[in-house]
Amino acid sequence: MPDMDNSGILIYAQITREEYIHTVFFELADKAKELSQKLGGVDVNAVIFTRPNFVFNYKEAFENRGINKVYYFEDESFKNYNTEFYSKLIVNLARQVKPEIILVGATNEGRDLAPRISSALGTGLTADCTDLDINENGKLAATRPTFGGQLMATILCKTYPQMATVRPKVFKVNPEDMYVQTEFIKCPIGISLANDRYTLLDFKKTIENTINELDSAEIIVAGGKGLKNKEGFDMLKKFANKIGGTVAASRGAVEMGLAPSSIQVGQTGKTVSPKLYIACGISGAIQHTIGMTDSKHIIAINNDKNAQIFDIADTGIVGDAFEILPEFLNQ
Ligand SMILES: Cc1cc2nc3c(=O)[nH]c(=O)nc-3n(C[C@H](O)[C@H](O)[C@H](O)COP(=O)(O)OP(=O)(O)OC[C@H]3O[C@@H](n4cnc5c(N)ncnc54)[C@H](O)[C@@H]3O)c2cc1C
C-alpha cells in the first residue's frame, strides 16, 4: 500500500453495471468540496474498483469534479460488485489513509457496503442523510429524518472516520467544473480474491427498475390516497400522459395497492427534483415532502384547504380531484 497519512474526505465511487460512475458520486463530490472548504481545504479523494487499466477512462470526470486523489483497486473480477472484497479493501485503505470523513451513496450497493465498513472500522454511520455540514468544532454534522420523519436530527459521530450515506438526487451537481490534476494511486489488493462464501451467478433487472423514469422526469404527477381507487389513478395517468408527465405516488397510495413501490416518492422512496411536481390527493406528510421539496414548482390539488401540502406548494388548488382532473383532461 502506498505511504499515505493525510486526512481528508474519501468518497466511494460506485460504478454502474454499464461501467459509468454513478451520478450520486458527483453529487457527493460537490458537497464534499463544500465541506472541505470549511475544513480548511482538505483533500477530497475517491476510492474505486475497476477492471485492469479501466480507471483512466474516468480521468476527466474525476479531474473536473476536483478529486485530488483516486485510490483504485483493479482486478478482472471487479466488473461485478463484491460486498466482501470491496468492504475489506476499503477498510484496509481507510486504516492507512485515515480519512476524517467517508461518504457513500445510499444506492442498493452503498447501503450494503457502508455498514460493513463502519462496523469493521468500529465507527458510526449516519444513513440516508438529507444534509451534511461541518459544525463549529470541525465535526461532520449529518442531518436525517428521525422518529418516523417527525423530526430532523443532526447527528455527530464521536469516532473517526465519520461516515454518512446520502441518497441519489439529494444534492445537486454544480454545473461548473472544479478542475484539479488528479493523482491516481494504485492500491495493491493484498487479500485472497478466492471467494468460498458465495458465487455470483447472474444479475437480473427487475421490472420495477426498467420502468422507473422518475430520476430524469421533468414533470411528475403524483397521486395519493385522496385518489381513492383504480379509477382515480387511471385518471391521474391520463392526465400525466396529456402533459408529458411521469406518474409517482405517495406511500399512502402504494399501501392501498394503487401504485407500485418503485414509484413511491419520499423518505422510503425516491428523491426527485423535477421542474414541475403536481401532488394530487396527497396530504403532505414530511415523509413524502422530503422526497420532492427540491422540485422547481409544486402544484397541489387537495380538497382540504388546511392540508400540509399547501405549506410547500407554489400553487394550490382546493377542490375535489375527481372534478378538477377531468376539467384538465377536457381542455
Ligand atoms: C418511517 C416512515 C417512512 C415513510 N416514508 C414515506 C415515503 O417515502 N413516502 C410517503 O409518501 N409517505 C411515507 N410515509 C407515510 C407518511 O407518513 C404518510 O402516511 C403518507 O405520505 C400519506 O399518504 P397520502 O398523502 O397519500 O395519504 P393521506 O395522508 O391520507 O392524505 C390523503 C389526502 O388526500 C386528500 N383528499 C381526499 N379526497 C380527496 C379528493 N377527492 N380530492 C383531492 N384531495 C383529496 C385529503 O384531504 C388528504 O390530504 C412514511 C411513514 C413513516 C412512519
The ligand as a Tripos MOL2 file, in Angstrom:
@<TRIPOS>MOLECULE
LIG
   53    58     1     0     0
SMALL
NO_CHARGES

@<TRIPOS>ATOM
      1 C1        -40.8040    5.6810    8.6270 C.3       1 LIG1
      2 C2        -41.8270    6.1990    7.6550 C.ar      1 LIG1
      3 C3        -41.4610    6.3570    6.3410 C.ar      1 LIG1
      4 C4        -42.3820    6.8380    5.4140 C.ar      1 LIG1
      5 N1        -41.9930    7.0130    4.1140 N.ar      1 LIG1
      6 C5        -42.8820    7.5710    3.2490 C.ar      1 LIG1
      7 C6        -42.4990    7.8360    1.8990 C.ar      1 LIG1
      8 O1        -41.3860    7.5210    1.4430 O.2       1 LIG1
      9 N2        -43.3980    8.4240    1.0870 N.ar      1 LIG1
     10 C7        -44.6530    8.7760    1.5070 C.ar      1 LIG1
     11 O2        -45.4190    9.3210    0.7010 O.2       1 LIG1
     12 N3        -45.0330    8.5140    2.7620 N.ar      1 LIG1
     13 C8        -44.2010    7.9080    3.6360 C.ar      1 LIG1
     14 N4        -44.6150    7.6250    4.8980 N.ar      1 LIG1
     15 C9        -46.0470    7.7800    5.2150 C.3       1 LIG1
     16 C10       -46.4530    9.2200    5.5050 C.3       1 LIG1
     17 O3        -46.2900    9.4990    6.8730 O.3       1 LIG1
     18 C11       -47.9440    9.4220    5.1400 C.3       1 LIG1
     19 O4        -48.7090    8.4920    5.8730 O.3       1 LIG1
     20 C12       -48.2540    9.2630    3.6710 C.3       1 LIG1
     21 O5        -47.4020   10.1020    2.9150 O.3       1 LIG1
     22 C13       -49.7010    9.6550    3.4210 C.3       1 LIG1
     23 O6        -50.0350    9.4280    2.0880 O.3       1 LIG1
     24 P1        -51.1560   10.3150    1.4130 P.3       1 LIG1
     25 O7        -50.7930   11.7630    1.4910 O.co2     1 LIG1
     26 O8        -51.4250    9.7420    0.0830 O.co2     1 LIG1
     27 O9        -52.4450    9.9690    2.3190 O.3       1 LIG1
     28 P2        -53.2210   10.8480    3.3800 P.3       1 LIG1
     29 O10       -52.3150   11.3920    4.4120 O.co2     1 LIG1
     30 O11       -54.3710   10.0200    3.8360 O.co2     1 LIG1
     31 O12       -53.7520   12.0730    2.5380 O.3       1 LIG1
     32 C14       -54.7280   11.9940    1.5690 C.3       1 LIG1
     33 C15       -55.0490   13.4220    1.1610 C.3       1 LIG1
     34 O13       -55.9620   13.4010    0.1000 O.3       1 LIG1
     35 C16       -56.8980   14.4590    0.3040 C.3       1 LIG1
     36 N5        -58.1140   14.0790   -0.4180 N.ar      1 LIG1
     37 C17       -59.0600   13.1600   -0.0690 C.ar      1 LIG1
     38 N6        -60.0080   13.0820   -1.0250 N.ar      1 LIG1
     39 C18       -59.6610   13.9660   -1.9840 C.ar      1 LIG1
     40 C19       -60.2430   14.3340   -3.2160 C.ar      1 LIG1
     41 N7        -61.3770   13.7600   -3.6450 N.pl3     1 LIG1
     42 N8        -59.6260   15.2780   -3.9460 N.ar      1 LIG1
     43 C20       -58.4760   15.8820   -3.5220 C.ar      1 LIG1
     44 N9        -57.8880   15.5600   -2.3560 N.ar      1 LIG1
     45 C21       -58.4640   14.5980   -1.6060 C.ar      1 LIG1
     46 C22       -57.0830   14.5400    1.7980 C.3       1 LIG1
     47 O14       -57.5280   15.8370    2.1800 O.3       1 LIG1
     48 C23       -55.6760   14.2480    2.2920 C.3       1 LIG1
     49 O15       -54.9550   15.4360    2.4740 O.3       1 LIG1
     50 C24       -43.7050    7.1510    5.8350 C.ar      1 LIG1
     51 C25       -44.0640    6.9760    7.1860 C.ar      1 LIG1
     52 C26       -43.1400    6.5070    8.0780 C.ar      1 LIG1
     53 C27       -43.5460    6.3520    9.5040 C.3       1 LIG1
@<TRIPOS>BOND
     1     1     2 1
     2     2     3 ar
     3     2    52 ar
     4     3     4 ar
     5     4     5 ar
     6     4    50 ar
     7     5     6 ar
     8     6     7 ar
     9     6    13 1
    10     7     8 2
    11     7     9 ar
    12     9    10 ar
    13    10    11 2
    14    10    12 ar
    15    12    13 ar
    16    13    14 ar
    17    14    15 1
    18    14    50 ar
    19    15    16 1
    20    16    17 1
    21    16    18 1
    22    18    19 1
    23    18    20 1
    24    20    21 1
    25    20    22 1
    26    22    23 1
    27    23    24 1
    28    24    25 2
    29    24    26 1
    30    24    27 1
    31    27    28 1
    32    28    29 2
    33    28    30 1
    34    28    31 1
    35    31    32 1
    36    32    33 1
    37    33    34 1
    38    33    48 1
    39    34    35 1
    40    35    36 1
    41    35    46 1
    42    36    37 ar
    43    36    45 ar
    44    37    38 ar
    45    38    39 ar
    46    39    40 ar
    47    39    45 ar
    48    40    41 1
    49    40    42 ar
    50    42    43 ar
    51    43    44 ar
    52    44    45 ar
    53    46    47 1
    54    46    48 1
    55    48    49 1
    56    50    51 ar
    57    51    52 ar
    58    52    53 1
@<TRIPOS>SUBSTRUCTURE
     1 LIG1         1 GROUP 0 **** ****
